[in-house]
Amino acid sequence: MDTSRYVVGIDLGTTNSALAYVDTSVPEAERRVQVLPVPQLVAPGEVADCPVLPSFVYLPEAHDEVPETLALPWHDQAPDFVVGAYARERAAKVPGKVVSSAKSWLCCENLDRRADLLPYDRTPPPRRISPVAAARLCLEHLRDAWNWRMAGDDASLRLENQDVMLTVPASFDAVARELTVEAARLAGLNVRLLEEPQAAFYAWLQAHGDDWRKQVGDGDVILVCDIGGGTTDFTLIAVLDDGGDLTLERLAVGEHTLLGGDNMDLTLAYTMAAKIQREQGIRLDAYQIAALTHACREAKEKLGAGDDTPQTLTILGRGTGLVGGTITTQISGEELRAALVDGFFPICGLNDRPAERRKVGLRTFGLDYAADPGLTKHLAAFLDRHRLEDEAGNVRLPNVVLFNGGVTKADPFRERVTGAIRSWNADPDYPIAILDRHDPDLAVAVGAAWYGIVQRGGGVRIKAGSARSYYLGIESSLPAVPGFAPPVEALCVVNFGLEEGSSADVPADGLGLVVGEPTEFRVFSSTVRPEDQVGDRLLDWADDELLELPPVVAELPADAKTTGPAGALVPVRLRTELTEIGTIQLWCDHVDGAGSWKLEFDIRESAE
């Protein structure tokens, strides 16, 4: 897609999704990132352009809505679902019919993410869809909005034919990333993935052009603090002097932390439910708590926008008649801060760690939220795990911060983060620079679009070379010898320093791939053999040179007509790709072109 006219960035967010693009048909000096206003239902029969598409899917029953009022300009026939602003509005009134936070469910390991399980409730709602389907519906809405507004009758301009960058949390595991790609493929899109914190930083680079070098200097360590609706991501980027020119190199990314705005909304809901019971004598049931959670989200976002006035929260009563009435209460700015600032951004030391939750023998299936809501504790653990030291051995903390994510709109939250970093430094006057930023709802999409331009050679790139070399074990075909295992060679498939986003052919002949039955692939890494190159085969190595990692177990499909029966050995050539999201994709191509198989494993998880 590198020849497409548009380079598109899509942020498939937990709370909001957005699309930005660059028109490459204009002269290079005039290229700018633009945001697509997304047409969507804001009320029955009322369509409006909005800068973002709320990531909510409303699944009404036949009697809930007049079908014709749910149609959008590109529909020949009104659908039986709604994505966007109106779906979000309905969430506070009929939470059992609205899917929210589907993105968080994509990384829920204890459930089948392709199964119809959302909206998730112990009392099954009338309609359910899978997390993958919910992501697909959001992407299809963006696709259709683009095609209606930007492509018209020109098939070459349809979103399906553009170069699309789709963002994911840096902490997404390999399965969640693959499911995200699957949702995009079901929507007809061919995408490349990019981590959200990197995208946010690319948005900052795009906004400042060559002047970015005036705001940071050699030796600076930048923390990208991305706190979204469902996840929290931390990334460290170093500013280095490379022969008199400043360059950027990513040093570390955080582990998966299911902690963000959703947790805050739920905290507020339980706080206000207790207030309602205390002041009005009404005990809310689970359905009403769900509705109150959506109402609290709006109050939290108004706080983030600087509105400190008391917010009214209204939910439906549960009377036995046709109309059960409503329940109303107010939440003040003081109550918001007490519940959220101290609860989620506690004052702590650099040696403090998030509390671990003791596993209960029986529990319900659902999202595996972080046990400790203290985001500052998670930050302390991240900085200690990826400890940087100066020449004197002192801890070197970030001195520049770029905030991203809807949660960080609120000044009190940002102040707690920077205050924590400052307090962890021996110098009480430790200076911390805060980088200005785009609208957090749009920055990731903007940065993803700009990254696509950088990929085409149009800007500064963040270096993210592999800190290790990686090898696959190749078993010899020698005959069995009693008491001895067949010798294993180590084939280098990723060399030390290989840039993420790079690919290479692996020059290794005479290899056969077992297909049609479960097979184990041995994987090794090394930090002490920087001279090895892709394709090198090690016949022997010292015990401390290679570290064996957990094996990759896969069953690669067989085709009786082209590959032979299950267990057949297929002659293949290899090519490898180190993706922008920290995975190795090893492609095994049949030498006669009869098929291709992909192996994938996460080198960051392996490194941990």
Secondary structure, DSSP 8 states (H G I E B T S, - for coil): -TTSSEEEEEE--SSEEEEEEEETTS-GGG--EEE--EEEEEETTEEEEESSEE--EE---TTTS-GGGG--TT-SS--S-EESHHHHHHHTT-GGGEE--HHHHTT-TTS-TTSS-BS--SS--S--B-HHHHHHHHHHHHHHHHIIIIITT-GGGSGGGSEEEEEE-TT--HHHHHHHHHHHHHTT--EEEEEHHHHHHHHHHHHHGGGGGGTS-TT-EEEEEEE-SS-EEEEEEEEEEETTEEEEEEEEE------SHHHHHHHHHHHHHHHHHHHH-----HHHHHHHHHHHHHHHHHHHTT--S-EEEEEE---SSS---EEEEEE-HHHHHHHHHHHHS----TT---------SS---S----S---HHHHHHHHHHHT--B-TTS-B----EEEEESGGGGSHHHHHHHHHHHHHHSSSTT---EE-----TTTHHHHHHHHHHHHHTT-S--EE-B-SSEEEEEEE-----BTTB---EEEEEEE-TT-BTTEEEEEEEEEEEEE-SS-EEEEEEEESS-TT--TT-EES---TTT-EEEEEEEE-----TTTT-STT-EEEEEEEEEE-TTSEEEEEEEETTSS-EEEEEEEHHHHH-
